[in-house]
Amino acid sequence: MIILEPYNPDWIKLFEDEKEKLQKILDINSSVIHIEHIGSTAIPGIYAKPIIDILIGVNDINNNSYIKNIENLGYQYHPIFESEFPNRRYLQKSDVSGNRTHQIL
């Protein structure tokens, strides 16, 4: 079941905190070009599912060396989606209850 919540200004802070963690473990300017907050939680004032959507732009989508570092932050890599979307990688992070909190698309 998908539950939409009223806009929460904390979503921006949650993204910024996660972006900082990602920047520390990823080689920005070499393999990673940018990290962006996307999706409904990035749009002030609208209802959204409370999952922080993150887009990481990379120079070479076929170089998956950065995935292990992201997994070390608690993300789970789901390569099954690559057969359907070969130019995307999908990782998700959940809280201790198993509720998804962040996803990298």
PyMOL commands that set and color helices and strands:
alter all, ss='L'
color gray80, all
select helices_A, chain A and resi 10-25+40-42+65-71+79-83
alter helices_A, ss='H'
color red, helices_A
select strands_A, chain A and resi 32-38+52-58+75-77+91-94+100-104
alter strands_A, ss='S'
color yellow, strands_A
deselect
rebuild
show_as cartoon
